[in-house]
Amino acid sequence: MTLRTIGKLALIATLSVPLALAAQNGQYHITNRYKLGGDGSWDYLAFDTVGHRIFIARENRVMVVDPSNGKLIGEIKGLNRAHGVAFAYRAGHGFVTSGEDSTVYMFDLKTLRVLGKTVAAVDDDAILYDDASNRIFTMNGDAGSSSVIDPVTGKLITNIPLDGKPEFGVSGGNGKVYANIEDKSQIVEIDTRTMKVVRRWPLAPCQSPSGLAIDRAHMRLFSGCHSKVMAISDIKRGAVVGTVPIGSGVDANKFDPGTGLAFSSNGDGTITVAHEIQPGTFAVLQTIRTMPGARTMTFDPGTHKLYTVTAEFGPSPAQVAGAPRRRPPVLPGSFVLIEMSR
């Protein structure tokens, strides 16, 4: 046996041990499908860890659901193209973006009553709470900016130019917020004290990044890319250190610090489960089969359950050359919350 062969076998053994340990924890499978029904498209999901509720942005409202039984608890109404939800627990307030009228609604976390709204910027979409600065940040696609909002008053503090179209953003807990820049395939780093972009780096070979998740302990970012890869960045280095293949139509990414697993939810009806099997080496552990259109998701860090939503669709309409792509119609009453467990 040559030294080269021995080295290969040693590498395989090194990689297989943590991979086997991860596999022993069990694979995800669908445990419940809760029929929610109702009209309208959908976007981001958010898990309320204090109230143990799932918030689902649903076009003109936000549905609030009990994940233990799939029952509708309440709704936040009056929105115009609802996108994302964030929670400022210290203030007792929640926030939701209303993209069509460029506003952010503030609501009471206990009663769900709308307390006020403020104009952010055009196409406000994703939204997050940064615990280090105690501020709300929105990602405004068409405006190419991030709006900063006071979580107590709900008022706009400033708009930060990002020099590109942001998609999702995450808080690093270190005084920095990170966001995907979709049209330039970059990550930007925002200093939450100065409220300025202080760094950016390319995500190649990733193209058109959408979803974003963070591993705060190891300072990793997981970008879901429409070029069908998950790009993993080392924040300290400001560089991509690995990729794994994912499905098509990604729109959300999550990282579970309790299991060390990263997830990508894809519109083709799959969720990719990835893991760093040794420093700088990443692998796909599982591809969960969900349903077409299940492109967004959330998870419960306590139970490690995953949740996604979608609906059944009718036949695709005829496409007209030069016109915007027409989507197949959603079948009435078919909107469903899907729960996945290990």
C-alpha positions in Angstrom: 0.0 0.0 0.0 1.4 3.4 -1.0 1.7 6.4 1.2 -0.7 8.2 -1.1 -3.3 5.4 -0.6 -2.8 5.4 3.2 -3.4 9.2 3.2 -6.6 8.8 1.2 -7.9 6.1 3.6 -7.0 8.3 6.6 -8.9 11.2 5.1 -12.0 9.1 4.4 -11.9 7.8 8.0 -11.6 11.3 9.3 -14.5 12.5 7.3 -16.7 9.5 7.9 -16.7 9.6 11.7 -18.4 13.0 12.1 -20.7 12.2 9.1 -21.7 9.0 10.8 -22.4 10.7 14.1 -24.6 13.2 12.4 -26.5 10.5 10.6 -27.1 8.6 13.9 -29.2 11.5 15.0 -31.8 10.5 12.5 -33.0 12.0 9.2 -35.9 14.4 8.8 -39.3 13.2 7.7 -42.7 14.8 7.4 -44.7 14.3 10.6 -47.7 16.6 10.1 -49.5 18.5 7.4 -51.9 21.1 8.7 -54.4 22.5 6.2 -54.7 26.2 6.8 -56.6 27.2 3.6 -57.3 30.9 2.8 -56.5 33.0 -0.2 -53.4 34.8 -1.2 -49.7 34.2 -1.9 -47.2 33.7 0.9 -43.6 34.7 1.7 -41.4 34.4 4.9 -42.2 32.4 8.0 -40.9 33.4 11.4 -40.8 31.3 14.6 -41.7 33.1 17.8 -39.5 31.4 20.4 -41.2 33.2 23.4 -44.8 32.7 22.4 -44.2 29.5 20.6 -46.0 30.5 17.5 -45.4 30.6 13.7 -46.0 33.8 11.8 -46.7 33.4 8.1 -46.7 36.4 5.8 -49.7 36.0 3.6 -50.2 38.8 1.0 -52.6 41.1 2.9 -52.1 39.7 6.4 -50.0 37.6 8.7 -51.4 34.3 9.9 -50.4 33.3 13.4 -50.4 29.6 14.0 -50.0 27.2 16.9 -47.3 24.7 15.7 -48.5 22.0 18.1 -51.8 21.6 16.3 -51.8 23.8 13.2 -54.7 25.9 14.6 -55.0 29.6 13.6 -54.5 31.8 16.7 -55.0 35.1 15.0 -54.2 37.4 12.1 -52.5 40.8 11.6 -54.5 42.4 8.9 -54.4 45.4 6.6 -51.0 44.7 4.9 -50.2 45.2 1.2 -47.9 42.4 0.0 -46.6 41.2 3.4 -43.1 39.8 3.3 -41.2 39.3 6.6 -41.7 39.3 10.4 -39.3 40.2 13.2 -39.6 40.2 17.0 -38.2 42.7 19.4 -38.9 40.9 22.6 -37.3 43.6 24.9 -39.9 46.1 23.6 -42.7 43.6 23.4 -43.2 44.5 19.7 -43.3 42.7 16.4 -42.7 44.1 13.0 -43.8 43.1 9.5 -42.9 44.6 6.1 -45.6 45.7 3.7 -43.8 45.9 0.4 -46.4 47.4 -1.9 -46.7 50.6 0.2 -43.1 50.6 1.4 -44.1 50.5 5.1 -43.3 48.6 8.2 -46.2 47.8 10.7 -45.5 47.5 14.4 -47.8 45.3 16.5 -48.1 44.2 20.1 -46.7 40.7 20.6 -49.3 39.7 23.1 -52.5 41.0 21.5 -51.3 41.1 17.8 -52.9 44.6 17.7 -51.3 47.0 15.1 -49.7 49.9 17.0 -48.5 52.0 14.1 -46.6 52.0 10.9 -43.8 53.9 9.3 -42.5 54.4 5.8 -39.3 52.5 5.2 -38.2 52.4 1.5 -39.4 51.0 -1.8 -39.8 47.2 -1.8 -39.1 46.6 1.8 -38.9 42.8 2.1 -36.8 40.8 4.6 -36.7 42.1 8.2 -34.6 41.3 11.2 -34.0 42.3 14.8 -30.4 43.0 15.9 -29.9 42.3 19.6 -26.5 44.1 19.8 -27.9 47.5 18.7 -31.5 46.9 19.8 -32.7 48.0 16.3 -34.9 46.6 13.5 -33.3 46.4 10.0 -35.3 45.9 6.8 -33.8 44.9 3.4 -35.3 47.0 0.6 -34.7 45.4 -2.8 -35.6 48.0 -5.3 -34.4 50.9 -3.1 -31.0 49.1 -2.7 -31.0 50.0 1.0 -31.6 48.9 4.6 -34.0 50.8 6.8 -33.2 51.1 10.5 -36.2 51.3 12.9 -36.5 52.0 16.6 -38.2 48.9 18.2 -39.8 51.0 20.9 -41.4 53.8 18.9 -41.5 52.0 15.5 -40.1 55.1 13.9 -37.5 55.3 11.1 -34.0 56.2 12.2 -32.2 56.2 8.8 -31.8 54.4 5.5 -28.4 52.8 4.8 -27.4 52.7 1.1 -26.2 49.1 0.1 -25.1 49.7 -3.5 -27.2 46.8 -4.8 -30.4 44.8 -4.2 -30.5 43.1 -0.8 -32.4 39.9 -0.2 -32.2 38.3 3.2 -30.2 39.6 6.2 -29.0 38.2 9.5 -27.7 39.6 12.8 -24.2 38.5 13.9 -24.8 39.5 17.5 -21.4 41.2 17.2 -22.5 44.7 16.3 -22.8 43.7 12.6 -25.6 42.8 10.2 -25.0 40.8 7.1 -27.0 40.8 3.9 -27.0 39.0 0.5 -26.8 41.4 -2.4 -28.7 39.6 -5.1 -27.8 41.5 -8.3 -24.1 41.6 -7.5 -23.7 38.2 -5.8 -22.1 39.7 -2.7 -22.3 39.8 1.0 -22.3 43.2 2.7 -21.4 43.8 6.4 -23.2 46.7 8.1 -21.8 48.3 11.3 -24.9 48.7 13.4 -23.3 51.5 15.5 -22.2 53.7 12.6 -25.0 52.4 10.4 -22.7 52.1 7.4 -21.4 49.3 5.1 -17.9 48.5 6.3 -17.1 45.5 4.2 -18.2 43.4 1.3 -17.0 40.2 -0.4 -18.0 38.2 -3.5 -19.9 35.0 -3.3 -18.7 33.3 -6.5 -19.5 30.7 -7.7 -22.9 31.6 -6.2 -25.2 33.6 -8.4 -28.3 35.6 -7.3 -28.2 34.8 -3.5 -31.6 34.8 -1.7 -31.8 33.1 1.7 -29.2 33.7 4.4 -28.5 32.0 7.7 -25.7 32.4 10.3 -23.7 30.2 12.6 -22.7 32.7 15.2 -20.4 30.4 17.2 -18.2 29.6 14.2 -18.8 32.8 12.3 -20.2 31.2 9.1 -22.8 32.5 6.7 -25.0 30.2 4.5 -26.3 31.8 1.3 -28.9 30.1 -0.7 -28.2 30.8 -4.4 -30.4 30.6 -7.5 -27.4 28.9 -9.3 -28.4 25.9 -7.2 -25.6 26.0 -4.6 -25.4 26.9 -0.9 -22.3 29.2 -0.5 -20.7 29.1 2.9 -18.7 32.2 3.9 -16.1 32.6 6.7 -17.0 35.9 8.2 -13.5 36.6 9.7 -11.9 36.0 6.4 -14.6 37.6 4.3 -14.5 34.8 1.8 -16.4 31.8 0.5 -14.9 28.6 2.0 -17.2 26.0 0.5 -20.4 25.1 -1.4 -22.9 22.3 -1.5 -25.5 21.6 -4.2 -29.1 22.5 -3.5 -32.4 22.4 -5.4 -33.8 25.1 -7.6 -35.9 28.1 -6.6 -34.3 28.7 -3.1 -35.8 31.5 -1.0 -34.8 30.7 2.6 -31.9 29.4 4.6 -31.7 28.4 8.3 -29.0 27.2 10.7 -29.7 25.2 13.8 -27.0 25.8 16.4 -28.3 22.8 18.4 -27.6 20.3 15.7 -25.0 22.2 13.6 -27.2 21.6 10.5 -27.8 24.2 7.7 -31.0 24.1 5.6 -32.0 25.5 2.2 -35.7 25.4 1.3 -36.2 25.2 -2.5 -39.3 25.9 -4.7 -38.8 22.6 -6.5 -40.2 20.9 -3.4 -37.0 20.0 -1.6 -35.1 21.1 1.5 -31.3 20.5 1.5 -29.7 19.6 4.8 -26.0 20.3 5.0 -23.3 19.9 7.6 -19.7 20.9 8.1 -18.1 17.5 8.5 -14.7 18.9 9.3 -13.3 22.5 9.2 -13.8 23.8 5.7 -15.4 20.6 4.4 -19.2 20.5 3.8 -21.6 17.8 2.7 -25.2 17.3 2.0 -26.7 14.9 4.6 -30.2 14.7 3.3 -32.6 16.1 0.7 -36.1 16.3 2.2 -39.0 15.9 -0.2 -41.7 18.4 0.6 -44.1 19.9 -2.1 -43.6 22.2 -5.1 -43.7 25.8 -4.0 -42.4 25.2 -0.5 -39.6 27.8 -0.9 -39.6 29.4 2.6 -39.3 27.9 6.0 -38.6 28.4 9.7 -37.6 26.1 12.6 -38.1 25.6 16.3 -34.7 25.7 18.1 -36.2 23.9 21.0 -37.6 20.9 19.2 -35.4 21.2 16.1 -38.6 20.8 14.0 -38.7 22.4 10.5 -41.8 24.1 9.0 -42.6 25.1 5.5 -45.7 26.2 3.6 -47.1 25.8 0.1 -50.3 24.9 -1.7 -51.5 22.8 -4.6 -51.5 24.4 -8.1 -53.6 24.2 -11.2 -52.4 23.9 -14.7 -49.8 26.4 -15.8 -51.2 29.2 -18.0 -49.9 29.9 -21.5 -46.9 32.1 -21.5 -46.9 35.2 -23.7 -43.6 36.2 -25.4 -42.3 39.5 -23.9 -44.7 39.5 -21.0 -44.0 38.7 -17.3 -44.0 35.0 -16.5 -47.5 33.8 -15.5 -47.6 31.5 -12.5 -50.0 28.6 -12.2 -53.1 29.3 -10.0 -53.3 28.2 -6.4 -56.1 25.8 -5.8 -58.7 27.2 -3.3 -58.3 26.0 0.2 -55.1 24.0 -0.4 -52.6 26.1 1.5 -50.8 23.9 4.0 -48.2 24.0 6.8 -45.8 21.1 6.7 -44.0 20.0 9.8 -40.8 17.9 9.7 -39.1 16.1 12.6 -36.1 13.8 13.2 
